[in-house]
């Protein structure tokens, strides 16, 4: 298979590609954290490293929350979804750009104005 997946490719092929991408990302994250595969099982379900891996998978793949929770050992998909949502929300604040800092409001005077015809 060469190139990109297009409309005519089957869903099974797309899922296989998504799973392969997820496995590659998990490997990258495990190396970054200096963990072994066994660390996913040995660490708690709310471990920040595991949640960081799951957040990356959710942001960069179309892997379901159920598959993500099972692969990263986060427990049930329902509890994983709640933990991941909370983790992503708390970490999104630190990842925002300075233009979107908390407390900063955009005023009409900040926006570009375009000439209007009367």
Residue pairs with C-beta under 8 A, 6 or more apart in sequence:
1 13
5 13
5 14
5 17
14 62
18 61
18 62
18 63
19 63
19 67
21 60
21 61
22 57
22 61
22 63
22 67
22 68
22 71
25 53
25 56
25 57
25 60
25 61
26 53
26 57
26 71
26 72
29 49
29 52
29 53
29 56
30 36
30 37
30 39
30 40
30 53
33 39
33 49
35 49
40 50
40 72
40 73
41 73
43 49
43 50
43 73
44 50
45 73
45 74
45 75
45 79
45 80
45 83
46 83
48 87
50 72
50 73
50 74
51 74
51 83
51 84
51 87
52 87
53 72
54 68
54 69
54 72
54 74
54 80
54 84
55 84
55 87
55 88
55 91
57 63
57 68
57 71
57 72
58 65
58 68
58 84
58 88
63 71
64 77
65 77
65 80
65 81
65 84
66 77
68 74
68 80
68 84
69 75
69 76
69 77
69 80
69 81
70 77
74 80
74 83
74 84
93 102
96 102
